[in-house]
Amino acid sequence: MVLAGIGAGLAAIGAGIGVGRIGGSAMDAIARQPEAHSKIQTTMIIAAALVEGVALFAVVVALIAK
């Protein structure tokens, strides 16, 4: 059970790092090209949702495979 908790925690940490990098890169891109704000924001939201989805699956697998 402890290993399942560690696996779930690592998945959450990885998702946090991934979403942080996506957000930071999007802010850099918007600062360089403010006219492309809407396209960058849409792409950022989709990428963040995919990262969170993968993290959710990882947490579920970690807790099921105890």
C-alpha positions, -999 to +999 in steps of 0.1 A: +000+000+000+029+023+007+043+018-028+009+026-043+009+059-024+044+067-036+034+059-072+004+081-069+025+109-054+051+107-081+023+109-108+009+140-091+044+156-089+051+148-125+018+164-136+025+195-115+059+199-131+044+193-166+016+218-162+040+243-148+063+240-177+034+243-202+022+274-185+056+290-183+063+283-219+029+297-229+036+329-210+069+333-228+053+327-261+025+352-254+051+378-243+069+374-276+038+374-298+008+390-280-013+388-312-013+350-310-027+350-275-059+330-282-042+303-302-015+299-276-040+298-248-061+272-265-031+250-272-019+254-236-053+243-222-055+212-244-019+202-235-025+207-198-057+187-200-038+158-216-011+159-190-037+159-162-055+129-179-023+109-180-016+117-144-051+106-134-046+073-152-013+068-134-029+075-100-057+050-107-032+023-119-010+029-089-039+025-065-054-005-083-022-024-087-015-025-050 
